[in-house]
Every structure is written in C-alpha cells, then in structure tokens.
Amino acid sequence: MSEYILYGGVTFLLSILFSMGGTGSGIALIPLLTFLGVDFTFAKAVGLFAGATTTITSSIMNLKRKVLDIGFVWPIALSMLIFAPIGAYSSRFINEDIVKFLFMLLLFYSATMMMFGKKRSLTKLTGRKVLFLVGASVGYIAGLLGVGGGNLLIPMLVLLGFEPKKVAIATSFVVPFSALGSFFTYASYVPMDWVLLAIVALCAVVGGYIGNYLMHFKLEQKQIKKIMAAILYLLALKLLYHFL
C-alpha cells in the first residue's frame, strides 16, 4: 500500500507541474517509476495509460467544437494508430538497454526543446504523403519508447512547414488514441497491476485538472517549462549514469 501511495503522489505532483506547462507528464513519470523499482516496460504502460486518461477529454472537445481539419488529421491519425502498436510490440524483441538509451536521448531532446527550442519552419514539404510518413515514424518511435509522441510530432510538422495552430489541435486529438493503442499492446504481453494503473490514472487526472486551473493565474509558463526541462535533464543524466 505504501508503494501505491508513493507512486500516486509522484504522479500527482508531476501531473500538476507538466499540465501547467501545457504537456503530459508521462515522459517524466516513466523513468521516475523505473528508478523507484517499477519494471521499465510496465512503467511505459503506466505512463501511456496516465497520459491517455488525462488528454482524451480534450480530444473529444476538439471534435465537438468542430475545430479539427479532418483532411489534415486523418493521415496522421491512421499512420500513428497503425505504427504506435507496432512500435510497442517490437519493444518486446529489442534489448531493454537499447530502448532505455533511446529513451535517454528523448529526454535530452525534450528538455532542450523546452529550455531553448523555437518552433520555426525550415522547409515546405506539405501533403498527405508527408503527413502519413511523419505519423508512421513518430508513431513507431512513440510506441517503442512508451510515450504519446506529441513532443516529437509537433516540432517535426512545424519544421516541415505546417501551420503551428493546426498542428497543435491535430496532435492533441491524435496522441491520446495512439497512446491507448500502444498501452493495450503492452497490456497484451506485460503483467498488469490494475490497482496501480487505476491509482496513477486518478492521480494524473486530478493533478492535471489542478495544473490547468493554476495555469490561469498568470503564472510565467517560460519559467515552468525551465523547471520541467531541469527535471528531464536530471532524469536523463541519471539514465546516462546507468550506462557509464
């Protein structure tokens, strides 16, 4: 029971902070749970489940508000829904240290983007084929590493010349469903602790709600993102130490 309280408390605090920064906490939750003794592959499933439960409501709201450009969304959605579970399943056959090393690189990348990154277009490679290829590659990597993939999808599409606002709306709609696809794939071959999943999901939802509420009090989001980046750098360095 004490472990459940610890895992729930960590999820709750991370969800508050990361929702204040406008992103999911799964990328930080996975390595933290691993350091606390949770199996790495199960931690990925937990992170996916927590992320999906906190963001799927925004997906439904975007659909109801009719702000989605279906022609823009469907190639990304289709490719991610296909390739995210493939990535999750292939994780079963790849050495865990290799996956952890790739996850470490993702942590460094995400922290750097939060701290210094500026999303700007570098080229104009638009079109549905490009959207499908990007969705497929991001979906596979996201499934393999156990993350939603939004922190990879948004900067990649913006760099290719797609409109940032349209990309953000599309990503917020697609990522929760691809995350659920990856989660159910992991659940098909990893023993699940459903009590822990329920506790983490509840803490993630409540923490995310509180974080979204606090975000409206004119808090400096740049400072929050720097704190988030510092946490990701520390987690990445901890993983790096594992390989030294």
Contacts in CASP RR format, 6 or more apart in sequence:
PFRMAT RR
TARGET T0000
AUTHOR 0000-0000-0000
METHOD contacts of the structure
MODEL  1
MSEYILYGGVTFLLSILFSMGGTGSGIALIPLLTFLGVDFTFAKAVGLFA
GATTTITSSIMNLKRKVLDIGFVWPIALSMLIFAPIGAYSSRFINEDIVK
FLFMLLLFYSATMMMFGKKRSLTKLTGRKVLFLVGASVGYIAGLLGVGGG
NLLIPMLVLLGFEPKKVAIATSFVVPFSALGSFFTYASYVPMDWVLLAIV
ALCAVVGGYIGNYLMHFKLEQKQIKKIMAAILYLLALKLLYHFL
4 195 0 8 1.000
4 196 0 8 1.000
4 199 0 8 1.000
6 36 0 8 1.000
7 33 0 8 1.000
7 36 0 8 1.000
7 38 0 8 1.000
7 196 0 8 1.000
7 199 0 8 1.000
7 200 0 8 1.000
8 199 0 8 1.000
8 200 0 8 1.000
8 203 0 8 1.000
9 203 0 8 1.000
10 29 0 8 1.000
10 32 0 8 1.000
10 33 0 8 1.000
10 36 0 8 1.000
11 25 0 8 1.000
11 29 0 8 1.000
11 50 0 8 1.000
11 199 0 8 1.000
11 200 0 8 1.000
11 203 0 8 1.000
11 204 0 8 1.000
12 203 0 8 1.000
12 204 0 8 1.000
12 206 0 8 1.000
12 207 0 8 1.000
14 25 0 8 1.000
14 26 0 8 1.000
14 28 0 8 1.000
14 29 0 8 1.000
14 32 0 8 1.000
15 24 0 8 1.000
15 25 0 8 1.000
15 50 0 8 1.000
15 54 0 8 1.000
15 203 0 8 1.000
15 204 0 8 1.000
15 205 0 8 1.000
15 206 0 8 1.000
15 207 0 8 1.000
15 208 0 8 1.000
15 210 0 8 1.000
15 211 0 8 1.000
16 207 0 8 1.000
16 208 0 8 1.000
16 210 0 8 1.000
16 211 0 8 1.000
16 214 0 8 1.000
17 25 0 8 1.000
17 211 0 8 1.000
17 224 0 8 1.000
17 227 0 8 1.000
17 228 0 8 1.000
17 231 0 8 1.000
18 24 0 8 1.000
18 25 0 8 1.000
18 26 0 8 1.000
18 28 0 8 1.000
18 228 0 8 1.000
19 25 0 8 1.000
19 54 0 8 1.000
19 207 0 8 1.000
19 208 0 8 1.000
19 209 0 8 1.000
19 210 0 8 1.000
19 211 0 8 1.000
19 212 0 8 1.000
19 215 0 8 1.000
20 211 0 8 1.000
20 212 0 8 1.000
20 214 0 8 1.000
20 215 0 8 1.000
20 219 0 8 1.000
20 221 0 8 1.000
20 224 0 8 1.000
21 215 0 8 1.000
21 221 0 8 1.000
21 224 0 8 1.000
21 225 0 8 1.000
21 228 0 8 1.000
22 215 0 8 1.000
22 221 0 8 1.000
23 151 0 8 1.000
23 228 0 8 1.000
24 51 0 8 1.000
24 54 0 8 1.000
24 55 0 8 1.000
25 50 0 8 1.000
25 51 0 8 1.000
25 204 0 8 1.000
26 47 0 8 1.000
26 48 0 8 1.000
26 50 0 8 1.000
26 51 0 8 1.000
26 147 0 8 1.000
26 148 0 8 1.000
27 106 0 8 1.000
27 107 0 8 1.000
27 110 0 8 1.000
27 147 0 8 1.000
27 151 0 8 1.000
27 232 0 8 1.000
28 228 0 8 1.000
28 231 0 8 1.000
28 232 0 8 1.000
28 235 0 8 1.000
29 43 0 8 1.000
29 46 0 8 1.000
29 47 0 8 1.000
29 50 0 8 1.000
29 200 0 8 1.000
30 40 0 8 1.000
30 43 0 8 1.000
30 44 0 8 1.000
30 46 0 8 1.000
30 47 0 8 1.000
30 103 0 8 1.000
30 146 0 8 1.000
30 147 0 8 1.000
31 43 0 8 1.000
31 103 0 8 1.000
31 107 0 8 1.000
31 235 0 8 1.000
31 238 0 8 1.000
31 239 0 8 1.000
32 235 0 8 1.000
33 43 0 8 1.000
33 46 0 8 1.000
33 47 0 8 1.000
34 40 0 8 1.000
34 43 0 8 1.000
35 238 0 8 1.000
38 46 0 8 1.000
39 190 0 8 1.000
40 96 0 8 1.000
40 99 0 8 1.000
40 100 0 8 1.000
41 91 0 8 1.000
41 96 0 8 1.000
41 186 0 8 1.000
41 190 0 8 1.000
42 186 0 8 1.000
42 190 0 8 1.000
42 191 0 8 1.000
42 192 0 8 1.000
42 193 0 8 1.000
44 88 0 8 1.000
44 91 0 8 1.000
44 145 0 8 1.000
44 146 0 8 1.000
44 147 0 8 1.000
44 186 0 8 1.000
45 146 0 8 1.000
45 183 0 8 1.000
45 186 0 8 1.000
45 187 0 8 1.000
45 190 0 8 1.000
45 192 0 8 1.000
45 197 0 8 1.000
46 196 0 8 1.000
46 197 0 8 1.000
46 200 0 8 1.000
47 146 0 8 1.000
47 147 0 8 1.000
47 200 0 8 1.000
48 146 0 8 1.000
48 147 0 8 1.000
48 148 0 8 1.000
48 179 0 8 1.000
48 180 0 8 1.000
48 182 0 8 1.000
48 183 0 8 1.000
48 186 0 8 1.000
49 179 0 8 1.000
49 180 0 8 1.000
49 183 0 8 1.000
49 197 0 8 1.000
49 200 0 8 1.000
49 201 0 8 1.000
50 200 0 8 1.000
50 201 0 8 1.000
50 203 0 8 1.000
50 204 0 8 1.000
51 148 0 8 1.000
51 176 0 8 1.000
51 179 0 8 1.000
51 204 0 8 1.000
52 176 0 8 1.000
52 177 0 8 1.000
52 179 0 8 1.000
52 180 0 8 1.000
52 183 0 8 1.000
53 201 0 8 1.000
53 204 0 8 1.000
53 205 0 8 1.000
54 204 0 8 1.000
54 205 0 8 1.000
54 208 0 8 1.000
55 172 0 8 1.000
55 175 0 8 1.000
55 176 0 8 1.000
55 179 0 8 1.000
56 176 0 8 1.000
56 177 0 8 1.000
56 180 0 8 1.000
58 172 0 8 1.000
58 173 0 8 1.000
58 176 0 8 1.000
59 172 0 8 1.000
59 173 0 8 1.000
59 174 0 8 1.000
59 176 0 8 1.000
59 177 0 8 1.000
62 68 0 8 1.000
62 169 0 8 1.000
62 172 0 8 1.000
62 173 0 8 1.000
63 173 0 8 1.000
67 169 0 8 1.000
68 169 0 8 1.000
68 170 0 8 1.000
68 173 0 8 1.000
69 166 0 8 1.000
69 169 0 8 1.000
69 170 0 8 1.000
71 128 0 8 1.000
72 131 0 8 1.000
72 162 0 8 1.000
72 166 0 8 1.000
72 170 0 8 1.000
73 170 0 8 1.000
73 173 0 8 1.000
73 174 0 8 1.000
75 128 0 8 1.000
75 129 0 8 1.000
75 131 0 8 1.000
75 132 0 8 1.000
75 135 0 8 1.000
76 131 0 8 1.000
76 132 0 8 1.000
76 134 0 8 1.000
76 135 0 8 1.000
76 153 0 8 1.000
76 170 0 8 1.000
76 171 0 8 1.000
76 174 0 8 1.000
77 173 0 8 1.000
77 174 0 8 1.000
77 177 0 8 1.000
77 178 0 8 1.000
78 132 0 8 1.000
79 131 0 8 1.000
79 132 0 8 1.000
79 133 0 8 1.000
79 134 0 8 1.000
79 135 0 8 1.000
79 136 0 8 1.000
79 139 0 8 1.000
80 135 0 8 1.000
80 136 0 8 1.000
80 138 0 8 1.000
80 139 0 8 1.000
80 142 0 8 1.000
80 153 0 8 1.000
80 174 0 8 1.000
80 175 0 8 1.000
80 177 0 8 1.000
80 178 0 8 1.000
81 177 0 8 1.000
81 178 0 8 1.000
81 181 0 8 1.000
82 136 0 8 1.000
83 135 0 8 1.000
83 136 0 8 1.000
83 137 0 8 1.000
83 139 0 8 1.000
83 140 0 8 1.000
83 143 0 8 1.000
84 139 0 8 1.000
84 140 0 8 1.000
84 142 0 8 1.000
84 143 0 8 1.000
84 148 0 8 1.000
84 178 0 8 1.000
84 179 0 8 1.000
84 181 0 8 1.000
84 182 0 8 1.000
84 185 0 8 1.000
85 143 0 8 1.000
85 181 0 8 1.000
85 182 0 8 1.000
85 184 0 8 1.000
85 185 0 8 1.000
86 140 0 8 1.000
86 143 0 8 1.000
87 139 0 8 1.000
87 140 0 8 1.000
87 141 0 8 1.000
87 142 0 8 1.000
87 143 0 8 1.000
87 144 0 8 1.000
87 182 0 8 1.000
87 185 0 8 1.000
88 143 0 8 1.000
88 144 0 8 1.000
88 146 0 8 1.000
88 181 0 8 1.000
88 182 0 8 1.000
88 183 0 8 1.000
88 185 0 8 1.000
88 186 0 8 1.000
89 185 0 8 1.000
89 188 0 8 1.000
89 189 0 8 1.000
90 140 0 8 1.000
90 144 0 8 1.000
91 99 0 8 1.000
91 143 0 8 1.000
91 144 0 8 1.000
91 146 0 8 1.000
91 186 0 8 1.000
92 189 0 8 1.000
94 144 0 8 1.000
97 243 0 8 1.000
99 144 0 8 1.000
99 145 0 8 1.000
100 239 0 8 1.000
100 242 0 8 1.000
101 239 0 8 1.000
101 243 0 8 1.000
102 141 0 8 1.000
102 144 0 8 1.000
102 145 0 8 1.000
103 145 0 8 1.000
103 239 0 8 1.000
104 236 0 8 1.000
104 239 0 8 1.000
104 240 0 8 1.000
104 243 0 8 1.000
106 145 0 8 1.000
106 147 0 8 1.000
106 151 0 8 1.000
106 152 0 8 1.000
107 232 0 8 1.000
107 233 0 8 1.000
107 235 0 8 1.000
107 236 0 8 1.000
107 239 0 8 1.000
108 232 0 8 1.000
108 233 0 8 1.000
108 236 0 8 1.000
109 151 0 8 1.000
110 151 0 8 1.000
110 229 0 8 1.000
110 232 0 8 1.000
111 228 0 8 1.000
111 229 0 8 1.000
111 230 0 8 1.000
111 232 0 8 1.000
111 233 0 8 1.000
111 236 0 8 1.000
112 229 0 8 1.000
113 151 0 8 1.000
113 155 0 8 1.000
114 225 0 8 1.000
114 226 0 8 1.000
114 228 0 8 1.000
114 229 0 8 1.000
114 232 0 8 1.000
115 225 0 8 1.000
115 226 0 8 1.000
115 229 0 8 1.000
119 154 0 8 1.000
119 155 0 8 1.000
119 158 0 8 1.000
119 159 0 8 1.000
119 164 0 8 1.000
120 158 0 8 1.000
120 159 0 8 1.000
121 158 0 8 1.000
121 159 0 8 1.000
121 160 0 8 1.000
121 161 0 8 1.000
122 159 0 8 1.000
122 160 0 8 1.000
122 161 0 8 1.000
123 159 0 8 1.000
123 160 0 8 1.000
123 161 0 8 1.000
124 160 0 8 1.000
124 161 0 8 1.000
125 160 0 8 1.000
125 161 0 8 1.000
126 160 0 8 1.000
126 161 0 8 1.000
126 162 0 8 1.000
130 160 0 8 1.000
131 157 0 8 1.000
134 153 0 8 1.000
134 156 0 8 1.000
134 157 0 8 1.000
134 160 0 8 1.000
135 153 0 8 1.000
138 149 0 8 1.000
138 150 0 8 1.000
138 152 0 8 1.000
138 153 0 8 1.000
138 156 0 8 1.000
139 149 0 8 1.000
139 178 0 8 1.000
141 149 0 8 1.000
141 152 0 8 1.000
142 148 0 8 1.000
142 149 0 8 1.000
142 150 0 8 1.000
142 152 0 8 1.000
142 178 0 8 1.000
142 179 0 8 1.000
142 182 0 8 1.000
143 178 0 8 1.000
143 182 0 8 1.000
143 185 0 8 1.000
146 182 0 8 1.000
146 186 0 8 1.000
147 179 0 8 1.000
148 175 0 8 1.000
148 178 0 8 1.000
148 179 0 8 1.000
148 182 0 8 1.000
149 175 0 8 1.000
149 178 0 8 1.000
149 179 0 8 1.000
150 171 0 8 1.000
150 175 0 8 1.000
153 167 0 8 1.000
153 171 0 8 1.000
153 174 0 8 1.000
153 175 0 8 1.000
154 164 0 8 1.000
154 167 0 8 1.000
154 168 0 8 1.000
154 171 0 8 1.000
157 167 0 8 1.000
157 171 0 8 1.000
158 164 0 8 1.000
158 167 0 8 1.000
215 221 0 8 1.000
END
